[in-house]
Amino acid sequence: MSDPNLTQQSETTAQVPPTPLRCIVGGIFSGGLGFAMYSLMIAIATTFATKPIHSDNPMVVNIGSAVRTLVVGVVALGTGIFGIVAIGLLALAIQLLVQQWTKPKNS
């Protein structure tokens, strides 16, 4: 089954240093996803608000409101994460640009 004489190929994963362009593209992409999730969250919350739960059972009303709160909360969490990532990537792009401008040029 397993031959000890075979050498395993080592996986070399070369890390690519971040560039300002890659950070800006990633920030725009993340910001776009964050905006899309924000729009989805507003649509979900509006739909839930316009369609109340019709039941005489208090347990059904409590569970229904908890599920609605969880759904809107999960989408809001995703929106916040994508927004924070977008801000972080754009800040990293600015930091990299400042480092490139202030780095002494060796000719």
Phi and psi in degrees as a GROMACS rama.xvg file:
@    title "Ramachandran Plot"
@    xaxis  label "Phi"
@    yaxis  label "Psi"
@TYPE xy
-112.621  118.698  SER-2
-94.2435  116.477  ASP-3
-70.416  -15.7403  PRO-4
-79.2689  -16.8498  ASN-5
-75.6826  136.507  LEU-6
-92.1782  138.114  THR-7
-83.9184  139.917  GLN-8
-77.4802  127.896  GLN-9
-80.7921  133.289  SER-10
-85.0397  116.359  GLU-11
-100.97  113.365  THR-12
-107.646  103.307  THR-13
-80.9035  124.014  ALA-14
-81.7004  128.052  GLN-15
-87.7397  126.446  VAL-16
-67.4859  147.672  PRO-17
-70.2421  142.957  PRO-18
-117.325  155.899  THR-19
-58.9408  -37.1785  PRO-20
-65.1725  -43.5968  LEU-21
-64.8422  -37.2869  ARG-22
-66.7709  -41.167  CYS-23
-66.5962  -43.4835  ILE-24
-62.9706  -43.6287  VAL-25
-64.9064  -38.2303  GLY-26
-65.7853  -40.8245  GLY-27
-65.8532  -42.4737  ILE-28
-63.5392  -45.2366  PHE-29
-66.6184  -39.6814  SER-30
-63.7694  -38.179  GLY-31
-64.4689  -42.5367  GLY-32
-66.2355  -37.7124  LEU-33
-63.2342  -41.7328  GLY-34
-66.2497  -39.4751  PHE-35
-63.8844  -41.1617  ALA-36
-69.0745  -33.3902  MET-37
-64.0801  -44.2892  TYR-38
-62.4279  -40.0391  SER-39
-64.1233  -41.3411  LEU-40
-62.2631  -43.1414  MET-41
-63.9914  -41.3754  ILE-42
-64.9639  -41.2772  ALA-43
-65.3159  -46.3208  ILE-44
-63.5079  -38.927  ALA-45
-65.96  -41.2695  THR-46
-63.8643  -43.5889  THR-47
-64.5072  -36.0831  PHE-48
-70.9107  -33.2593  ALA-49
-84.4409  -13.5188  THR-50
-121.051  86.9324  LYS-51
-70.882  163.373  PRO-52
-82.3191  124.584  ILE-53
-104.673  102.424  HIS-54
-160.586  150.295  SER-55
-92.3175  -11.6657  ASP-56
-85.2318  118.868  ASN-57
-63.7272  -29.7243  PRO-58
-64.5698  -40.5653  MET-59
-65.2802  -42.418  VAL-60
-64.659  -42.5006  VAL-61
-65.4569  -44.7296  ASN-62
-66.7722  -41.16  ILE-63
-62.6422  -43.0668  GLY-64
-68.9523  -33.8382  SER-65
-66.531  -42.1326  ALA-66
-65.145  -42.2488  VAL-67
-62.5955  -41.4125  ARG-68
-64.4243  -40.7155  THR-69
-65.0381  -41.1427  LEU-70
-63.3909  -48.8041  VAL-71
-65.5504  -36.8074  VAL-72
-65.8298  -40.1209  GLY-73
-66.3012  -41.6503  VAL-74
-67.0332  -37.4169  VAL-75
-65.6771  -37.4441  ALA-76
-62.9865  -44.2965  LEU-77
-61.8915  -39.8357  GLY-78
-61.7498  -45.3494  THR-79
-64.0773  -40.2894  GLY-80
-64.5826  -46.4405  ILE-81
-64.4274  -36.0548  PHE-82
-66.1838  -43.3509  GLY-83
-65.9649  -39.3979  ILE-84
-64.1326  -40.6824  VAL-85
-62.9044  -44.8212  ALA-86
-63.5529  -41.6645  ILE-87
-64.4697  -41.0752  GLY-88
-67.9555  -38.9685  LEU-89
-67.8204  -36.267  LEU-90
-66.6017  -37.5065  ALA-91
-64.9776  -38.6769  LEU-92
-62.1984  -42.0723  ALA-93
-64.5527  -42.5151  ILE-94
-61.8818  -42.6913  GLN-95
-66.0468  -38.3214  LEU-96
-65.0657  -41.5131  LEU-97
-64.3396  -40.3059  VAL-98
-64.8068  -37.0365  GLN-99
-68.6693  -37.1328  GLN-100
-73.7572  -33.7021  TRP-101
-91.0352  -9.33669  THR-102
-69.4274  132.878  LYS-103
-67.8466  138.623  PRO-104
-89.2717  121.036  LYS-105
-99.6562  118.834  ASN-106
